[in-house]
Amino acid sequence: MIRTILKLLAILVIGILIYNYFLGTPSEKENAKKIFTEVKDVGVAVKDLLKSEKEKFDSGKYDKAVEKIGGVLDKLKSNAKNFDDQYLKRIDELEQKRKDLKQQLSEYEKEQEQAGPNGDLTPKGGKDTASIKKDLEQLLNETENLVREMESKH
């Protein structure tokens, strides 16, 4: 229901802009032209942003971050064994999340290879880049919190 209302509203706004652009007064024409120019600029900026993020994914930026987290977790595990076993379970959970995230990245890359050079940023059946980045950020935060907790008790 709300989606339909929003679609109708969007069509109405576009219709008014087109009418003003071609049949409006000179000031209405100028306003419509200004809006079309701004929308075009926003569209180009969004396209450039998405292209940049896709290139970061393709270059393996997030793969490297996941690998670094793995190294940190390995060090935490060896330290936890030395002074408190209560952290081992949490470290194992974080390690499992890291493995899951690595698997998601691998699946994303495979789907991108299959999609070709003009591939969409949200592969069919897979997660989109925003979701993967959110998962990575959450893993980083949880790891950071664990490190702080271990340092405060050490």
SULVEN-V451472 format. One record per pair of residues at least 6 apart in sequence whose ideal C-beta (glycine too) atoms are under 6 Angstrom apart, sorted by the first residue. I is the first residue (numbers start at 1). J is the second residue. If there is no record, write none. Layout:
i:j
I:J
I:J
//
This chain:
i:j
17:32
20:28
20:32
21:32
50:121
53:129
54:121
57:129
62:105
63:105
66:101
66:102
69:98
69:143
70:98
73:91
73:94
73:95
76:91
77:91
80:87
80:88
90:146
94:142
94:143
97:139
101:135
104:127
104:132
107:126
108:126
111:123
111:126
112:119
121:129
122:128
//
